[in-house]
Amino acid sequence: MNHKTMTPESLIAENRRRHELRSRWDYDPVVGCPFDPGRIEECGRFLPVAMVKSPHYSPSLTEPEMDRLRFRHDFEYWAWRCVHITDKVTMREIPFRLNAPQRRLVLELEQMRRRDEPLRLIMLKARQWGGSTLIQVYFAWIQIIHRRGWNSLICAHLKDTSATIRGMYSRLLASYPEQYWDEECKPEFRPFERMTNTRIIPGRDCRVTISSSEAQEASRGFDCALAHLSEVAFWKDSALHNPVDLIRSVTSGILRKPLSFVALESTANGTGNFFHREWLRAEAGKSDKRPFFVPWFEIDIYSEPVGDVEALWQSLDDYERGLWLSEPGVTLEGINWYHHRRREYEDHRSMMAEFPSRPTEAFTATDCSVFAPEAVERLRSSCSEAPLRGEPYGAPGGLPSDLSAPGFSPSSIGRCEVWTPPRKGASYVAGVDVGGRWAGADWSVIVVIDIHADAPDARPEVVAQWRGHIDHDLLAWKAAALAAWYNSALLIVESNSLESEGSGEGQYILDRLSGGYPNLYRRCPTNDCGGRSRPGFHTNRATKAAMISHLISLVRDGLYIERSSAACDELSQYEQLASGGYAARRGCHDDMLMARALALYAGVPRHSEGFKLSRRDIEAILNSGWM
């Protein structure tokens, strides 16, 4: 379709077709889903194949007997007959009839369950479609119908949120039909021993525990088979408490067996954080979890009747018309609602944050990154796993300062990644961002960039990177060895950390390196360059402003090639502060970013020379309080 050829008649015809496609999700849960490949038509109903093939099945079963058998194989039917929820419009208790997004999610879960796969899910939530409710009801189905002693954990960013989610389960038990409850005790939660956060369902011996990312120790070592991890993008992230460690501790005890279920779900909270990284891994097929996202236009309540179709079409902007043309699930009624709802927001970015059309919108619209999110994603498209890992050396078996025979030793535990080994005759630049020695400090990073001097139209390209914690003297020689291996690359060392060491050790290291490695970047000590040059690049407010501004332009315009996805994460996590300055998001790092900014600014002449700031520019930056 082309928006220039759209006529009111063609729009109405296409809209009618789309409504017909959407209507297939509006089926009777008693009749069953007609397009589920796991079902077969039997006696006027679409029943699960496993149910019909069961030795207990017979068309002559009584209705209660048929219901009990169907409950084991048909989640949606069980939910309709046994679960009540509060209707958002009338606020009355009604049978739980799944909406279209919930039915789409259940189809995915049932595909995994029918194949006896462990259930693993990562869900990017939109508002008002009941994703968290669906997960908790599915947990209840497993615990009530399928498994005894099958414990579950609910962990959200706040304990109150976890308690609210468990509250759904409490209401489910309170309204559960007596005729379908086979245990001697009535369906309810009861306290479990003296544990304030744990409840047990008597007769089923299933415990349900709540926790939060703020009290991570309470979740460690908990014995469960079901884990509902909610609002993960907002979990506390610090040196002592972070999502990676917490999720590892929770899920490590969950065996990969049928009807085990780990669900990560969250609304977006910017890019580069743990939840965003896990989402990207799932989208790329590198995770054990299935990604699931619901755009705003799949949610029925986001719709307004259309009177004049031609007038509506003429009032739409390019983005809204693009939605109609690119998203077959969008209806004119949905577009009409979206068009009018946007007026409530100051900018489109705020609208996309609340009502995303695509996963990328959900993440980037909630972001305050310095680097344009769409540009970082373009940069990420060229990233890959490094084919070679190991450690550089100056000479086999020699001292660290011996650079007589530089090379590379492959090792699976090495900290140096190599995407492209040295090319004969190629020119390289190596940038070094100096970090700390101990495990909790900033990382030290050495990045090597091929400046492609032999191909004037080619872009600078990251070819290798070392990242780790190491003594500063060993870091200096490690960088020299790697630079020497890459055809005696121009080595640019950020000198601040070394020169600020009160003992003078740092300056001694730089002086020794200057004497041992000939192609070391040196700077002038005064503005008129009248004094002796000094080794290393000094980062101050002015030079950092220039470096970051330069890197922003390179990322925006696609003027260098990145290979490390982790470096793209750092670009995504680099934020603008309220003071106007920039820094890595709390709990994140910017070491790879700064190593690249340094190398690309000071070591790639055809880009950096045309961009370097004048004295007037630098003074303007300093006076503005930018840094």
C-alpha positions in Angstrom: 0.0 0.0 0.0 1.0 3.6 -0.7 -0.5 6.4 1.3 -0.7 8.6 -1.8 -3.0 6.1 -3.5 -5.3 5.7 -0.5 -9.0 6.6 -1.1 -11.8 6.5 1.4 -13.2 3.5 -0.3 -9.9 1.6 -0.1 -9.4 2.6 3.5 -12.9 1.4 4.5 -12.4 -1.9 2.6 -9.0 -2.6 4.2 -10.4 -1.6 7.6 -13.2 -4.1 7.2 -10.8 -6.8 6.4 -8.7 -6.0 9.4 -11.7 -6.2 11.7 -12.5 -9.6 10.3 -9.0 -10.8 11.1 -9.2 -9.4 14.6 -12.6 -11.0 15.2 -11.2 -14.5 15.1 -9.8 -13.9 18.6 -13.3 -13.2 19.9 -14.4 -16.9 20.2 -16.4 -18.7 22.9 -14.0 -20.3 25.4 -16.5 -23.2 25.8 -16.2 -23.8 22.0 -12.5 -23.4 22.1 -9.9 -21.7 19.8 -10.5 -22.8 16.2 -7.1 -21.8 14.9 -5.0 -23.5 17.6 -2.9 -26.3 15.9 -3.0 -28.1 19.3 -6.8 -28.6 19.0 -9.1 -30.7 17.0 -12.8 -30.4 16.3 -14.8 -32.9 18.3 -18.6 -32.8 19.0 -18.9 -29.2 17.8 -16.0 -28.0 20.0 -12.3 -27.4 19.5 -10.7 -29.6 22.1 -7.0 -30.1 22.9 -5.6 -33.1 21.0 -4.1 -34.5 24.1 -7.5 -34.5 25.8 -9.2 -36.4 23.0 -6.3 -38.9 22.8 -6.4 -39.4 26.6 -7.6 -43.0 27.7 -10.0 -41.2 30.0 -11.8 -39.4 27.2 -15.2 -40.5 25.9 -18.0 -38.5 24.4 -20.3 -40.2 26.9 -18.7 -38.6 29.9 -21.0 -36.6 32.2 -20.6 -32.9 32.2 -18.7 -32.8 35.5 -16.4 -35.6 34.3 -15.8 -33.9 31.0 -15.0 -30.6 32.8 -12.5 -32.2 35.1 -10.7 -33.9 32.2 -10.8 -30.7 30.1 -9.4 -28.6 33.0 -6.1 -30.6 32.8 -5.7 -29.9 29.1 -7.4 -26.6 28.4 -6.2 -23.6 30.5 -8.6 -21.2 28.9 -11.6 -23.3 29.6 -10.5 -23.8 33.2 -10.0 -20.0 33.6 -13.5 -19.3 32.2 -15.2 -21.8 34.6 -13.1 -21.4 37.7 -11.6 -17.9 37.8 -13.3 -14.6 38.5 -11.7 -11.2 38.0 -12.8 -7.6 38.5 -14.1 -5.9 35.3 -12.2 -2.6 34.8 -15.4 -0.9 33.5 -18.2 -2.2 35.7 -16.0 -3.1 38.7 -18.0 -6.3 39.0 -16.7 -9.8 39.5 -16.9 -11.6 36.1 -15.6 -15.0 34.7 -12.1 -14.7 33.4 -12.6 -14.5 29.6 -9.2 -14.0 28.0 -8.8 -11.0 25.7 -6.9 -11.1 22.4 -3.4 -10.4 23.7 -3.9 -12.9 26.6 -5.0 -15.5 24.2 -2.0 -14.9 22.0 0.3 -15.3 25.0 -1.5 -18.5 26.1 -1.0 -20.0 22.6 2.8 -19.5 23.0 2.8 -21.0 26.6 0.8 -23.9 25.5 3.1 -24.7 22.6 5.9 -25.0 25.1 3.9 -27.0 27.6 2.5 -29.5 25.0 6.1 -30.2 24.0 7.1 -30.8 27.6 9.5 -27.9 27.5 10.2 -25.8 30.6 8.2 -22.6 30.3 10.5 -19.5 30.0 9.2 -16.0 29.1 10.3 -12.4 29.0 7.4 -10.0 28.5 7.6 -6.3 27.7 4.4 -5.0 29.1 2.0 -2.4 27.8 -0.8 -1.0 29.9 -4.3 -2.4 30.5 -4.3 -5.8 29.0 -3.7 -8.0 32.0 -0.3 -9.6 31.4 0.7 -9.9 35.1 -2.8 -11.3 35.8 -2.5 -13.9 33.1 0.9 -15.1 34.4 -0.4 -15.5 37.9 -3.6 -17.3 36.8 -1.4 -19.7 34.7 0.7 -20.3 37.8 -2.5 -21.1 39.7 -3.6 -23.5 37.0 -0.3 -25.4 37.4 -0.5 -25.5 41.2 -4.2 -26.3 41.5 -4.7 -28.7 38.6 -1.3 -30.2 37.7 1.2 -30.2 40.6 1.3 -30.6 44.3 4.2 -29.2 46.2 5.0 -26.9 43.3 6.1 -23.7 45.1 6.1 -20.3 43.5 7.9 -16.9 44.1 6.7 -13.4 43.2 9.4 -10.9 43.2 8.8 -7.3 42.1 10.8 -4.1 42.5 8.7 -3.2 45.5 7.2 -5.6 48.1 3.8 -3.9 47.9 3.7 -4.7 44.2 4.5 -8.4 44.9 1.7 -8.4 47.5 -0.7 -6.9 45.0 0.1 -9.6 42.5 -0.4 -12.3 45.2 -3.7 -10.6 46.0 -5.0 -11.6 42.6 -4.3 -15.2 43.6 -6.1 -14.7 47.0 -9.2 -13.5 45.2 -9.0 -16.5 42.8 -9.0 -18.9 45.7 -11.8 -17.1 47.5 -14.2 -17.5 44.5 -13.1 -20.9 43.3 -16.1 -23.2 42.6 -16.7 -25.7 45.4 -17.8 -28.4 43.0 -14.4 -28.4 41.4 -12.3 -28.3 44.5 -11.3 -31.8 45.5 -9.2 -31.1 48.7 -10.6 -31.5 52.2 -9.6 -28.0 53.2 -11.3 -25.1 51.5 -9.4 -23.1 48.8 -7.5 -20.3 50.5 -4.1 -19.1 51.6 -2.9 -19.9 55.1 0.2 -18.8 57.0 3.1 -21.1 56.6 4.9 -21.7 59.9 6.1 -18.3 61.0 7.2 -17.0 57.6 5.5 -13.6 57.1 6.1 -13.5 53.4 4.9 -17.1 52.6 1.4 -18.5 52.3 0.5 -22.1 51.6 -2.5 -23.6 49.8 -3.7 -26.4 52.1 -4.4 -29.7 50.4 -2.1 -28.8 47.5 1.0 -28.2 49.6 2.0 -25.3 47.3 3.7 -22.3 48.9 3.5 -18.8 47.4 6.2 -16.4 48.6 6.6 -12.7 47.9 9.8 -10.7 47.9 11.3 -7.6 46.4 14.5 -6.5 44.7 15.0 -4.2 47.7 15.4 -7.2 50.1 17.2 -9.5 47.8 18.6 -11.8 50.5 15.0 -13.0 51.3 14.8 -14.5 47.8 18.1 -16.4 47.8 18.0 -20.1 48.1 14.2 -20.3 48.0 12.9 -23.7 46.7 10.5 -23.0 43.9 9.4 -24.3 40.5 7.6 -21.1 39.4 9.1 -17.6 39.5 7.1 -14.5 38.5 9.7 -11.7 38.4 7.9 -8.4 37.9 8.9 -4.9 36.8 12.5 -6.2 36.4 13.6 -3.0 34.6 13.0 -1.1 37.9 14.9 -3.5 40.2 17.5 -2.1 42.5 20.9 -2.1 40.8 24.0 -1.4 42.8 27.4 -3.0 43.5 25.9 -5.1 46.3 22.4 -5.8 44.9 21.8 -6.2 41.2 19.3 -8.0 38.9 21.8 -10.4 37.4 22.8 -11.9 40.8 19.3 -12.0 42.1 17.8 -13.7 39.1 20.7 -16.2 39.0 20.1 -17.1 42.7 16.4 -17.5 42.2 16.4 -19.4 39.0 19.5 -21.6 39.5 17.4 -23.9 41.7 14.6 -24.2 39.2 15.1 -27.4 37.2 14.6 -27.4 33.5 11.6 -29.7 33.5 8.0 -29.6 32.3 5.7 -27.2 34.0 8.5 -25.2 35.6 8.0 -21.6 34.7 10.2 -18.5 34.9 8.5 -15.3 33.7 10.4 -11.9 33.6 8.0 -9.0 32.9 8.3 -5.3 33.0 7.3 -2.0 31.5 10.3 -0.4 29.8 12.7 1.8 31.8 15.2 3.0 29.2 17.9 1.1 27.3 21.1 -0.6 28.3 19.8 -2.0 31.7 19.5 -5.7 32.5 16.0 -6.0 31.3 16.7 -4.4 28.0 19.8 -6.6 27.5 17.8 -9.7 28.3 15.1 -8.6 25.8 17.6 -8.1 23.1 19.1 -11.6 23.8 15.7 -13.1 23.6 14.8 -11.3 20.3 18.1 -12.6 18.9 17.3 -16.2 19.9 20.3 -16.3 22.3 18.2 -16.7 25.5 16.2 -19.5 26.9 13.2 -17.1 27.1 10.6 -16.3 24.6 10.0 -12.6 24.0 6.4 -11.3 24.1 5.2 -7.8 23.4 1.7 -6.3 23.1 1.5 -3.1 21.1 -1.2 -0.6 22.0 -3.3 -1.3 18.9 -4.0 -4.9 20.0 -5.8 -3.6 23.1 -9.5 -3.2 22.4 -10.2 -0.3 24.7 -7.8 1.9 22.7 -10.4 2.7 19.9 -12.7 5.6 18.9 -15.4 5.5 16.2 -14.6 7.2 12.9 -17.1 9.5 11.3 -15.4 11.0 8.2 -12.7 8.6 7.0 -11.2 11.0 4.5 -11.0 13.8 7.0 -9.2 11.5 9.5 -6.7 10.4 6.8 -5.9 13.9 5.9 -5.3 14.9 9.5 -2.7 12.1 10.1 1.0 12.8 10.1 3.6 10.6 8.5 4.1 8.5 11.6 0.4 7.7 12.0 0.0 6.9 8.3 3.1 4.8 8.5 1.5 2.8 11.3 -1.5 2.1 9.1 0.7 1.0 6.2 3.2 -1.1 8.1 1.1 -2.6 10.9 -1.7 -4.9 9.7 -3.2 -5.0 13.1 -4.0 -1.3 13.2 -7.6 -0.2 12.5 -8.9 3.2 11.6 -10.7 3.3 15.0 -7.4 2.6 16.7 -5.6 5.3 14.6 -8.3 7.7 15.5 -7.9 7.1 19.2 -4.1 7.4 18.9 -4.3 10.6 16.9 -6.5 12.3 19.5 -4.7 10.9 22.6 -1.4 12.3 21.3 -2.7 15.8 21.9 -2.6 15.1 25.7 1.2 14.9 25.5 3.8 17.6 25.0 5.7 15.5 22.5 5.4 12.2 20.7 8.2 10.6 22.7 6.0 10.8 25.8 3.1 9.3 23.9 5.3 6.4 22.7 6.5 5.8 26.3 2.9 5.2 27.5 1.6 3.5 24.3 4.4 1.9 22.3 3.7 0.5 18.9 7.0 -1.5 18.8 9.4 -2.8 21.4 12.1 -0.3 20.3 9.6 2.5 21.0 8.9 1.2 24.5 12.6 1.2 25.4 13.9 4.3 23.7 10.9 6.6 24.5 11.6 6.0 28.2 15.3 6.7 27.8 17.3 9.8 28.5 20.4 8.7 26.8 23.0 11.1 25.4 23.3 9.0 22.2 20.3 8.7 20.0 18.8 5.3 20.7 18.0 4.6 17.0 21.6 5.4 16.1 23.0 3.0 18.8 20.7 0.3 17.4 22.1 0.8 13.9 25.6 0.6 15.4 24.7 -2.6 17.2 23.7 -4.2 13.9 27.4 -4.8 13.0 28.2 -6.3 16.4 29.1 -10.0 16.9 30.8 -12.4 19.2 34.6 -12.0 18.8 36.0 -15.1 17.0 39.2 -15.0 18.9 39.9 -14.5 22.7 43.2 -14.5 24.6 46.0 -12.3 25.8 48.5 -10.1 23.9 52.2 -10.4 24.8 55.3 -8.4 24.1 57.6 -11.4 23.8 57.0 -15.1 24.5 58.2 -15.8 28.1 59.7 -12.3 28.4 59.2 -9.6 31.0 56.0 -7.4 30.6 58.2 -4.5 29.3 59.9 -6.7 26.7 58.3 -5.7 23.3 60.8 -7.4 21.1 58.4 -10.0 19.6 54.8 -9.0 20.1 52.0 -11.5 19.5 48.8 -13.0 20.7 48.1 -16.1 22.8 44.6 -17.6 22.3 42.8 -18.6 25.5 39.2 -19.2 26.5 39.7 -17.3 29.7 41.6 -14.4 28.1 40.3 -10.9 28.5 41.2 -9.6 25.1 38.6 -10.0 22.3 39.8 -9.9 18.7 37.4 -9.4 15.8 40.0 -8.9 13.1 43.7 -9.7 13.5 46.4 -7.2 12.3 46.4 -6.6 8.5 49.7 -6.1 6.8 50.3 -2.5 6.1 47.2 -1.3 8.0 47.3 1.7 10.4 45.8 1.4 13.8 45.1 3.5 16.9 44.8 2.1 20.4 43.0 4.0 23.2 43.4 3.2 26.9 41.0 4.2 29.6 42.6 3.5 33.0 40.4 2.0 35.7 41.0 0.5 39.1 42.9 -2.5 40.3 40.2 -4.2 42.4 37.1 -6.1 41.2 34.6 -3.4 42.3 36.4 -0.5 40.6 36.0 0.9 37.1 37.3 -1.3 34.4 40.5 -0.7 32.5 39.9 -0.9 28.7 42.2 -1.0 25.7 40.4 -0.6 22.4 42.2 -1.0 19.0 40.7 0.7 15.9 41.6 0.2 12.3 41.6 3.7 10.8 41.6 2.3 7.3 44.1 4.8 6.0 44.5 2.5 2.9 40.8 3.1 2.0 39.9 6.8 2.3 36.2 6.2 2.1 36.1 3.4 4.7 35.1 4.1 8.3 37.2 3.5 11.4 36.5 0.0 12.7 36.9 -1.6 16.2 39.0 -4.7 15.8 40.1 -5.6 19.3 39.4 -4.9 22.9 41.0 -5.8 26.3 38.9 -5.2 29.5 39.8 -6.1 33.0 41.3 -5.1 36.4 45.0 -5.0 36.6 47.9 -3.1 38.2 48.6 0.0 36.3 52.2 -0.8 35.3 51.0 -4.1 33.9 48.1 -2.4 32.1 50.6 0.0 30.4 52.7 -2.8 29.1 49.7 -4.9 28.2 48.5 -1.9 26.1 51.9 -1.5 24.5 52.0 -5.2 23.6 48.6 -5.1 22.0 49.4 -1.9 20.1 52.8 -3.3 19.0 51.1 -6.5 17.7 48.8 -4.2 15.6 51.6 -2.8 13.5 52.9 -0.5 16.2 49.6 1.4 16.5 49.5 4.9 17.9 49.0 4.3 21.6 46.9 6.9 23.4 46.8 6.5 27.2 44.4 8.6 29.3 46.9 10.0 31.8 44.6 11.5 34.5 44.4 8.4 36.7 48.2 7.8 36.4 49.3 11.4 37.0 46.9 11.9 39.9 48.6 9.1 42.0 50.2 11.0 44.9 53.2 8.6 45.1 54.4 9.6 41.6 54.1 5.9 40.5 51.8 6.9 37.7 54.1 9.4 36.2 57.0 6.9 36.5 54.9 4.4 34.6 54.2 6.9 31.8 57.9 7.9 31.6 59.0 4.2 31.3 56.3 3.5 28.7 57.5 6.5 26.8 61.0 5.1 26.7 59.9 1.6 25.8 57.2 2.2 23.2 58.1 4.6 20.4 54.6 5.4 18.9 53.1 6.9 22.1 50.7 9.9 21.9 52.3 12.9 23.5 50.7 16.3 24.3 52.1 19.8 24.7 52.3 21.1 28.3 51.3 24.7 27.3 49.0 26.3 24.9 51.8 27.5 22.6 53.5 24.1 22.8 56.7 25.8 23.8 57.7 23.2 26.5 58.6 19.6 26.5 55.9 17.3 25.3 54.4 14.8 27.9 53.1 11.3 27.3 49.4 10.6 27.5 46.1 12.4 26.8 44.9 14.6 29.7 41.1 14.5 30.1 39.7 17.7 31.6 36.3 19.5 31.3 37.2 20.9 27.9 38.8 17.9 26.3 36.0 15.6 27.7 33.4 17.9 26.2 35.1 17.8 22.9 35.5 14.0 23.0 31.9 13.2 23.9 30.5 15.7 21.4 32.7 14.2 18.7 31.5 10.7 19.6 27.9 11.8 19.6 28.3 12.9 16.0 30.1 9.7 14.9 27.4 7.5 16.4 24.6 9.7 15.0 26.0 9.7 11.5 27.3 6.1 11.5 30.9 7.2 11.0 32.6 4.3 12.8 32.0 0.6 12.9 31.4 -1.1 16.3 31.9 -4.8 17.0 31.1 -5.0 20.7 27.5 -5.2 21.8 28.6 -4.4 25.4 30.1 -1.1 24.1 26.7 -0.3 22.6 25.1 -1.0 26.0 27.4 1.6 27.5 26.4 4.1 24.8 22.7 3.4 25.7 23.5 3.8 29.4 25.2 7.2 29.1 22.7 9.7 30.4 22.3 13.5 30.6 22.3 14.7 34.2 20.0 17.4 35.7 23.1 19.6 36.0 23.7 19.4 32.2 26.6 17.0 32.4 26.8 13.4 31.4 27.6 10.2 33.2 26.9 6.5 33.1 23.6 5.4 34.6 23.9 4.4 38.2 25.3 0.9 38.5 26.7 1.0 34.9 30.1 1.8 33.4 31.4 4.0 30.6 35.0 2.7 30.3 34.6 1.2 26.8 32.8 4.4 25.7 35.6 6.6 27.0 38.3 4.4 25.4 36.6 4.8 22.1 36.0 8.5 22.5 39.7 9.0 23.2 40.9 6.9 20.3 38.5 8.3 17.8 39.0 11.9 18.8 42.8 12.0 19.3 43.9 9.3 16.9 41.8 9.4 13.7 42.9 12.5 11.9 40.5 12.7 9.0 37.5 12.8 11.5 39.0 14.4 14.6 40.9 17.2 12.9 37.8 18.4 11.2 35.9 18.4 14.4 38.2 19.6 17.2 36.8 22.5 19.1 38.3 26.0 18.9 39.4 27.8 22.0 36.2 29.9 21.7 34.1 26.7 21.6 35.8 25.2 24.6 35.4 28.5 26.6 31.7 28.5 25.7 31.4 24.9 27.0 33.1 25.7 30.2 31.0 28.8 30.9 27.8 26.9 30.2 28.4 24.4 33.0 28.0 21.6 30.5 30.5 19.4 32.3 
